[in-house]
């Protein structure tokens, strides 16, 4: 049995597909309202804030994947992320279950330096500090050998389906809706984006490789990094349409944040868009040299094709 905790997002959906394709048909999906991805999936409704329910959800599992995502809300994050991590750690220890944690980069410095698995945490803002606290809980258990676990870390997403990210929202969703494209702060900084199916496939591979445990892994990304200016130019070429875009400056966002809660929650994340984001995944590529990373051209082409199919229905 392999169990996905937090099973409704795009990462979990692609993970369930990959586990079924390559590893097992014995998959349990856990969330407050889980939906089947594969016909053979077992559904387990549970709130991971409930320790007893979390323990029951993990019971009988060889591997548990923690892929929970929460809406951008600092107050909720501060309460829920550490509590969920504590409950999941305890459940995995109680049931002798290996844990694979899907992590993000909010705890890293936002200053343009190359980011590796060894980069010291230096969070900017409260969300980053909450993510740091949550990750450190697991790292401490790993260091003391209290749990068999690995951490899979990913930068910002782009991708098909229900992929939720700033890049998808401001660029690809706006293309689909025929709305003006937008870029935060700077169109000339290099971005490392991860294709969501690649992230899920890599996480499944790590989870099913014993040698990969007790480590942190940067999930694989296309090393041919693009600026947003270059990304939109490539999208224009692939879609066969010249896309214009607007750079949204910090002063505009601060003004909008006065009356918009979601924008106010975004403000502390802005520094990452004013600096190059160089996320190094060479450790993974060395360990798994046969893994095929989706290029930006391939990924954007898949998004275009998916949008065409959707529009024709």
N, C-alpha and C positions, 0 to 999 in steps of 0.2 A: 504494500500500500504506500503510495506517495500522495501527500496531502498539500493542497494550496490554501494558505490562510490569507484571506482577503482576495476573493476569487472573481471579482466582477470587472476589473480594469483590463486594459489592453495587454499589459504585461502578463497578467494571469491567464488571459484567454489564449495568447500565443504559447505560453508555457504548457497549458493543458494539451494543446494540439501537438506540441513537440514531444511531451512525455508519452502520449498515445502512439505517435509515429515510431518512436525509437526505443522506448524503455518499458512501458507497462500499460495495461488496460485497467489496472486497479488504481484509480485516481479518485480522491475525495476532494470536493470543492466546498470550501467553508467561507461563508459571509453571512450577513444578516438575511440576505435574500438571494441565495446562489441560483445560477442558471446553468444548465448543462451546456458544455462545449462539445463534448463527444457523447455519443449515445450511451456509452458504458459508464459515464461519470456517476459517482455517488454524491448526492447533495446532502450537506449538513448545515442547516441554519444555526448560526451562533453569533453572539456578540463577543468579540475578543477582549472586551473590557471586563468580562465575567471570567474569573479564574477557573471556576469549576467547569464551565462550558468549554473553555479553551482546552483544558486537560482532556475532556471527553472527546473534543474534536481531533486531538492529536493521537489519542489512544489507538494502538495497532499500526501506527505508521512507521515505516522504515526511514522516510525522509519527510520533513515538513519545509515548505517554502513560504517565507513570510513576505508577502508582496502588497501589504496594506498601503493604500494611498488615502490621504485625507484632503478635503478642500483647504485652500489657503486661508487659514484662520489661526492666528498665533495662540490665542487663548485655548482653543480646542486642542491644538498640537501639544501645548505644554502639559495638558492633563492626559491626553489619550496615548500619544506615542510611547512615553516611558512606561505607562501602565500595561499597554499591549505587549511591549517587549518583555517586561517582567513576567507576565502571564505565559507568554510563549516559551521563554527560557525554562521556566519551572515545569511546564507541561512536557517539554522535550527531555528534560532531565528525569522526570518521573517515569517516562515511558521509553527511555533509552532510544530516543529518536534523533537522528541527525538533523541539523537545522541549516538552511540556506537562506540568508537574509539579503533582500534586494534593497540596496542603500542608494542614497544620492550624494551630491557633492556640496551641499549647503555648508558643511563644516570646514571646507577648504578655504584658503586665502583667495581673495578676489582681486589679484593684482597682476595677472598676466604670466606668472611663473608656470613652468612645466609641472603638471600634476602627475605624480606617480603614487603607487601604493604606500610609499614611505613618506609622503608629504605630511608635515605636521599640521594638525588641525589649528585653524585660526578663524573661527566663525565671525561673520559680519552680520550683526542683527540677532534678534531673539530666535527666529526660526532656525538659523544656523546653530545657535547654542543648544536648542532642543534636540536637533538631529545629532549633534555631537554627544550630548548626554545619553541619548538612546543607543548610539553605536558603541560608546564606551562601556555601557552595561554588558553588551555581548562580548566585547574584546576582553574584558576582565574575566569573564567566565571561560573564554577560550584560553587565555594565558594560564589560568589555574587548572586547566584540563578538566573543568567541571562539565563540559559539554563538547560534543563533536560538531563543529559548525564551520561555515565559511561565510564571508561577506562578499557580495557581488555589487560593485559600485558602478553607477552609470551617470553620464552627464545628461544634458537636456535631450529629450526625445524628439524625433520626428517619425512619422509613420502612417500606416493605413488605419482603417477602421475607427475605433473609438479613441485613438491616441490623443492624449491631452497634454499639450505643451504650449508655451508661448509661440514657438515657431509655427506649429500647426495652426494655432488660433489666428495669428496675425498675417500669415502668408497663405497656407494651403486652404484653410477654411474660407478665407476671403476670396481666393481664386474661385472656389466652388460657388460662392454666393454672388460673385460679380462685384465685390466691394473693393475699395482701394486697399492696397497692401501697406502694412506698417512695419517699421523697425524701431526698436528701442535704442535711443541714445546715439548709436554710431553704426554706420553701415560698412565701416572699413576694418573692423576687428575680426580676427580669425575665430571661427566657431568650431567646436567639436560637437557634433550631434550624433546620437546613436539611433539606428533604425530599430524600432521596437521589436520586430520579430527576431533580429539578431541578438538583442539583449536576452530574450526569453530562451532562445536556443542555447546560448552560451551558459545561461544559468542552469538549464537542465543538464548540460554536459558536465559542469562543475559538480552539481549535486550527485551525479552518478559516476564520479571519479574519486575514489577514496584518497588518492594522493593530493587532491586539491583542497582537502579540509585543513582546518587550523590556519587558514590564510585569508588575506584580503585580495580580491581580484578586481582589476579594472576591466569591465566588459568591453568587447572588441568594437572599434569604430574605424571608419575610413580615415586613413592618415592624410589623405589629400584634402586638408581642411580648406573651407571656403569662407570668405566674408559674406555678410548678408547681401551685399551688392552683387557678388559673384553668384551666390545661390539663386537670387531672383533672375539674374541674366541666364543662368542655366535652365531655370524653370521656364523662362520665356522661350528658349530654344526648344525645349521638350514639348511644351504645349502648343508651340507655333503661334504665339501671341505675345506682343510686347507689353510687359507688365510695368506700370509705374508704381512708385511707392513713396511714402512719406516717412521721414525720420522724426520720431516723437522725442522731444527733448525732456530732460528731467524737470524743468520748470513747468512744462505743460502737464506732466504727470502729477506733480505735487498739487497743482491747481485742481486737476480732476479728482484727486484723492479726497478733497474736502467733502465732496458729496457722494463719493463712490467707494464703498467699503472694499471691494475687490482690488481696486487700484491702490488704495492705501496699504493693503496687504502686500502689494507688489514692490513697494518702494525700497525695502531693504535688499531686494534681489537685484537692483539696478546696476551696482558696480560691475557685475560680471559681464554686462553688455558694453561697457566702456573700455574693456581690456580684452586682449587675446585670451581665448580659452583653449589651452593646449593640454588635453587629457590624454595621457600616454597609456596605451593598452598593450605595450610590447611584451609584458610578462605573460599575458594570456596567449598571445600569438606565438611565443616561443614554446609554451607548454602544449599548445594545440595547433600545430602548423597547418593542419588540413582544414581548419575552419574557414569557410568562405564568407568574408565580410561583404555586405551589400554596399556598393558604391553609391555616391549621391545621385549619379545619373540613373542607376538602376532603381533606387528608391523613389525618386521623383517620378520616374516613368510608371512605377506601380501605382502611386497615388493618382496620377492622371488617368490611368486606365480604370481604376476603381471609381473615380468620379464620373467618367464617361458612362460606365455601366449603370451607376446609380441614377444618372440623369435620364437615361433611356427607358427606365422602368415606369 
